[in-house]
């Protein structure tokens, strides 16, 4: 099964999306947006940029866990990963975003 985007509304009435892999695991979470159309634009940016390895910023948190950000051409963060215990698992998360980020399936949970 291919991945998909879940669009959600927070308790504060902001919108955000989560890219999920085919197994339902969340692999990328967006920032909060004030409008649904802005969240939709964020999804379009993931679809455009997810295949380009240069758009991934790999990092390590202060407690030694690994993470990544997917950035747009303007260097703005589109989405952030969860924290991983190893660099290898972080890289597997990046590969999952590369595979699933082109998905045209969007589930509107708002």
C-alpha positions, 0 to 999 in steps of 0.5 A: 500500500502506498503512503498518504497525507492526513490533514488534521485540525488542532484544538487551537483550530490550526491545520497540519498534515502528517505524511504516513507510510503505507503501513500507517506509520507517521514519517513527517509532520508539518508545522501548524498553518492558519488555513487549510489551503496553506496546509494543502500548499505544504503538501504540494511542497512535500510532493515537489521536494521529497525526492531531492536528497539535498532538501533534507537537513539531518540533525542530532538532538541534544540528547543524542537522538537523530532527526531530519527536516524536509525543506523547500527551495526557499529553505523553509522547513516543510516537515519534521521527523520523529526522533530516532535512536540511530542514524540508520533508522533516521535515514530509513525515515528519509527513504520512506518520505522519498517513497511516499512523499509523491502520494496524491492521496490526501485524507481530510480529517478536519 
